[in-house]
Each structure stands twice: as structure tokens, then as C-alpha cells.
Amino acid sequence: VTAEAPTSQRHWTVAVAALVAVVLALVAASAWSAATRTRHVTTVVQRTAPAAAIAVADCPAEALCDSSAHARSQVVDRVRTEFGAVTIVSSEAIVASDSGKPYREFVQALTSSGVEVDVTTRCVVGGATPASSQPSAIPARGPAELAVVVALAQNCSVAVVVIVPAGVPVPWPQALALAHSPDLQL
Amino acid sequence: VTHEDSNLVEVFDLSSGTVREPTQVDAIDDGQSVGLLRWWPWWRQTDRLNRALASVTAAALGVAAVAVVAVWRAHPVMHRTSRTVVSAAPEIAVDALGCPRASTCEVGVARSDVLAAALAALPAARVTYSMQSVDASTGSVYRRVIELSAPSTRVQVVSQCVPGSAAVTESPLTVMTDVGSTTSVVSPDVPEPSGPKHFTVTVPGRTGCGINVQAETTLDDSRFDGQQLDVAVSRMAQDPRLMVTP
């Protein structure tokens, strides 16, 4: 059995259906727009922290240092242990006035065979750990100017430079032993 | 019999002559389900004109809603924030001889013209030590140390360039005098006290470069009074031949 609804009721039905469609469309549109209308724009500014300034004289700018004409005795003793009787030509130390912490020590020695041995221990404030290095080839005899660098903890290192006159054997094993000596570590 | 108001029909049982209840009529209406799909029969019963009208109306309103949203989205609400990310400072690693970690260096004594420039400021002195660290591939000098010795006086000239380092801090010439165990800065307005003196000055060069000159008198020596050494130290610090350049 099929029943025919009156025309006015059909129109009302159509209107209600259209209204429902509109409401649904608005609801969907509102949900969509609510999610997309607000935009968060984040500007990321990349900035690199300023680099440290490496003090020329090894005393940091903010510190007060004392200059001593004598390096630690164990450094001098170690030079004598490795190279025998040497003449200490020069010796100095840069230390913090308040803590006594050494920033640099230097010993210049001259062996009986005329080899100059320069020992520098240095901690570079603001620096990172340096690299160890040594020459790729070691001549048996001078003339030669050779350096071995041993990196220590943090920003410190030890350098031993030997300046060998012509014809004199290069005391490289002694230089290596001196550079690796714990007595030299600051 | 069709009722105008209720969209229902009354069905007469012709054999018994009874009239069924209107509620029961819904159940047999077109053989379709009632409830959620109750609108469907009405849609089907609606003529094509009304269906088309409803469809066009709904579509038009939907398009209008989408258009409104599109316009709305075209002018979004912007929330702007700024974030600063500070990355770590570049590592500066130099060894005891001033050679950067990434470089291969050779050591050697300073050139004769450089030594001559140092001696020109203090002719009575002699060079007791000189060493420089040179990049093996470029020949650039990273650090140079020169020591001069004169009677009762010792001078050290250190010049260096550290790639990546910040500018070297300038330090004007300072004269300090050791009196007993105390150290005091000598004022130009006050007569210099006797005793060993320590001079130091730092002059920046290009970024990361600089020169420091220090002088020490071990005795209150008359040969080099404070003023003479003052001039010599200042002259060395200002001499471009003694400054290491990248």
C-alpha cells in the first residue's frame, strides 16, 4: 500500500532536509576552519655563541697572573734525567695569582753536545683539547728542528722541541720520553 | 482515506468492515522500514521538482559554507613566536706551540728580519730564544716567541694568531714594581720606586691575533731606567714586523 503525502507536507520535508544539510555543512566547515584558521608561525633564530679569546700571554683576560723566573723543579729534574747534564738557559712559569694554577711553563736547556731542548707545557684557557703530533720522519743526525706534542687532559699539552746542530745525533727517544713524562703535566 | 494533516491513511478491511488503527498503518506503509529511514519514503514520494529544488538548495548552501570558510582561512589568525637557538661556540684547540688541531705545523727559529726588528728596539740586548710554529701547507705563522736578554733585563715577545678566536683584549702598558713581597702598579704621577720592575703590554692585531711584550728587570739597574724600557717595550708592541698576521 502506498500512501501519498500531501504537497505542503512534502515541501516542509524538503525544507527540513535542506536545513539539516546546511547545518551539517556548517558544522563540518566550522570544525575544519577551527583546525586550520589559526596558524602558529615560529621563527627560529640561529645564533652561535661567541668564540673565546685566546690570551696571547697565556694569562686569561679576567685573571691576574704572576710571572715566575722558575718552572717547577720536577720539570727541570726530568730534563736532566732524560738528557743528562744540561745547562738551564731559561726558565719561567705563568701562574694564577690567587690559585697558583700554572697556565704555562717553559724550560730551555742546552745539552753537552750542543742540542737545545725547549720544553713548553701550556693550558689554553677557553680552548679545547689539542692534538698530539710528531714529525713523520726523524733524521739520524742534525741539523734538525723537531717537535713532539703530547695532548693532555682538557686544553693542555706538552711540547718538546729539539734543535740539533749539524752532525750531532738526534736524541729523539729522550725527547719522546720527556714529552710523555707525567712530571710535566700541569 | 488520506488524512491531510498526519500523512497517514486509514485502511478499511472490506471483508470485515473494520478500520485498522492509524498506528498500524505506518507499519505497512510502502513496505519500507520506519524510524531512521522514515524520511526516505517521503523523499521518494516527493515529486522530481522538489527533489531537484532541495538538492540544489543544499548544494548551494554547502558551496556557500565552503566559500565562507575558504575566505576565512585566507585571513588566518597568526600567532607569531620567535625562538633563539644558541649553538655552541666553535672549538678552539691549539697546542703548546700554538698550532691549531686541524693543522700540521713545523717549528723553527724566527726569521732574521724579525729578530732584527726586536733588537732595533733594544740594541743592547741579544736574542736568547726564538721559536715559531708555522703551518706546513700555507706557511702561516701561528705563534712566535722571542726572548731577549740585556744586563739585568729580560724581554719576551709573544705574537700569535688563533684561527676562530675572538679579538684579543687590549691591555695598555703596565709597570709594576716589586717591593718586598708586594706588587704595585706604578702611577705616572708618582716617582718610580726602586726595585725590580715588570712591564707588560698587549696590542690586538687582526681578529684572533695579537702581540704581548713583557720585560723584567732583575735589579734596580741604572743602565735601563724605567723610561728607556718603557719606550722599548711600547715600540716592540707597535712594530708590525713583530706582529703575526694570518
Contacts between the chains, C-beta under 8 A, distances in Angstrom:
chain1	res1	chain2	res2	distance
A	1	B	9	7.2
A	1	B	11	6.6
A	1	B	28	5.6
A	1	B	29	7.1
A	1	B	30	7.2
A	2	B	29	7.9
A	2	B	30	5.2
A	3	B	2	6.8
A	3	B	7	7.2
A	3	B	8	7.0
A	3	B	9	4.4
A	3	B	25	7.6
A	3	B	29	5.7
A	3	B	30	7.0
A	3	B	45	7.8
A	4	B	2	6.7
A	4	B	45	6.1
A	5	B	7	4.4
A	5	B	42	6.0
A	5	B	45	5.3
A	6	B	2	7.7
A	6	B	4	4.9
A	6	B	7	6.8
A	9	B	7	5.3
A	9	B	42	7.8
A	10	B	42	6.7
A	10	B	45	6.6
A	10	B	46	4.6
A	10	B	47	7.5
A	10	B	50	5.9
A	11	B	50	6.6
A	13	B	39	6.8
A	13	B	42	4.7
A	13	B	43	7.5
A	13	B	46	6.8
A	14	B	46	6.2
A	14	B	50	4.9
A	14	B	51	7.5
A	14	B	53	6.6
A	14	B	54	4.2
A	15	B	54	7.9
A	17	B	39	6.7
A	17	B	43	7.3
A	17	B	54	5.6
A	17	B	58	7.3
A	18	B	54	5.1
A	18	B	57	4.6
A	18	B	58	5.0
A	18	B	61	7.1
A	21	B	58	3.7
A	21	B	61	6.7
A	21	B	62	6.8
A	22	B	58	6.8
A	22	B	61	4.3
A	22	B	62	7.5
A	22	B	65	7.3
A	25	B	58	7.8
A	25	B	61	6.2
A	25	B	62	4.3
A	25	B	65	4.5
A	25	B	66	7.7
A	26	B	65	5.4
A	28	B	65	8.0
A	29	B	65	4.5
A	29	B	66	6.4
A	29	B	68	7.1
A	29	B	69	4.4
A	30	B	69	7.9
A	32	B	69	6.2
A	33	B	69	4.6
A	33	B	72	5.4
A	33	B	73	6.2
A	36	B	73	5.8
A	36	B	76	7.4
A	37	B	72	5.9
A	37	B	73	5.6
A	37	B	76	4.9
A	37	B	77	5.9
A	38	B	76	6.5
A	38	B	77	4.7
A	38	B	79	6.6
A	39	B	76	4.6
A	39	B	77	7.0
A	39	B	78	5.4
A	39	B	79	7.0
A	40	B	79	4.7
A	40	B	81	7.0
A	41	B	78	5.9
A	41	B	79	6.9
A	41	B	80	4.8
A	41	B	81	7.4
A	42	B	80	7.8
A	42	B	81	5.0
A	42	B	82	7.4
A	42	B	83	5.8
A	43	B	80	7.0
A	43	B	81	7.2
A	43	B	82	4.6
A	43	B	83	7.0
A	44	B	83	5.2
A	44	B	84	7.8
A	44	B	85	5.9
A	45	B	82	6.5
A	45	B	83	7.0
A	45	B	84	4.5
A	45	B	85	6.9
A	46	B	85	5.6
A	46	B	87	6.7
A	47	B	84	5.9
A	47	B	85	7.0
A	47	B	86	5.1
A	47	B	87	7.2
A	48	B	86	7.4
A	48	B	87	5.2
A	48	B	88	7.8
A	48	B	89	6.6
A	48	B	90	7.1
A	49	B	86	5.6
A	49	B	87	6.8
A	49	B	88	5.9
A	49	B	89	3.9
A	50	B	89	6.2
A	50	B	166	5.9
A	51	B	89	5.0
A	51	B	90	5.6
A	51	B	92	6.3
A	51	B	164	5.5
A	51	B	165	5.8
A	51	B	166	4.8
A	52	B	89	6.5
A	52	B	92	6.1
A	52	B	165	6.7
A	52	B	166	6.2
A	53	B	165	5.8
A	53	B	166	4.0
A	53	B	167	6.4
A	53	B	168	6.0
A	53	B	169	6.1
A	54	B	92	6.2
A	54	B	94	6.7
A	54	B	160	7.4
A	54	B	162	4.4
A	54	B	165	4.6
A	54	B	168	7.8
A	54	B	208	7.4
A	55	B	168	7.6
A	55	B	169	7.7
A	56	B	158	5.5
A	56	B	159	7.1
A	56	B	160	5.6
A	56	B	168	5.9
A	56	B	202	5.8
A	56	B	210	4.5
A	56	B	211	6.5
A	56	B	212	4.1
A	57	B	158	5.9
A	57	B	200	7.1
A	57	B	202	6.5
A	57	B	212	4.0
A	57	B	214	6.7
A	61	B	169	4.4
A	61	B	171	8.0
A	67	B	198	6.8
A	67	B	214	6.7
A	67	B	216	7.1
A	69	B	154	7.8
A	69	B	216	7.6
A	89	B	128	6.6
A	89	B	129	7.4
A	90	B	128	6.3
A	90	B	129	6.0
A	90	B	147	6.3
A	92	B	156	7.8
A	104	B	96	7.9
A	108	B	128	7.8
A	108	B	129	5.6
A	118	B	129	7.4
A	118	B	131	6.4
A	120	B	96	4.4
A	120	B	97	6.7
A	121	B	96	6.4
A	122	B	95	7.6
A	122	B	96	3.9
A	124	B	92	7.7
A	124	B	93	7.9
A	124	B	94	5.6
A	126	B	92	6.7
A	126	B	165	8.0
A	127	B	91	7.9
A	127	B	92	5.0
A	127	B	93	5.6
A	127	B	94	5.8
A	128	B	91	4.0
A	128	B	92	6.3
A	128	B	93	4.0
A	128	B	101	7.4
A	129	B	93	5.9
A	129	B	101	7.8
A	130	B	93	4.7
A	130	B	94	6.0
A	130	B	95	3.8
A	130	B	96	7.7
A	130	B	99	7.7
A	130	B	101	5.4
A	131	B	93	7.1
A	131	B	95	6.8
A	131	B	101	4.5
A	133	B	95	7.3
A	133	B	99	7.3
A	133	B	104	7.2
A	133	B	105	7.4
A	145	B	106	7.8
A	145	B	107	5.6
A	145	B	108	5.1
A	145	B	109	7.3
A	146	B	107	7.6
A	147	B	97	6.3
A	147	B	105	7.8
A	147	B	106	7.9
A	147	B	107	4.3
A	149	B	95	4.7
A	149	B	96	6.3
A	149	B	97	6.5
A	149	B	99	7.3
A	151	B	95	7.0
A	155	B	93	7.3
A	156	B	96	8.0
A	157	B	95	4.4
A	157	B	96	4.5
A	158	B	96	6.1
A	159	B	95	6.3
A	159	B	96	3.8
A	159	B	97	4.8
A	161	B	97	7.5
A	161	B	107	5.4
A	161	B	131	6.4
A	163	B	109	7.6
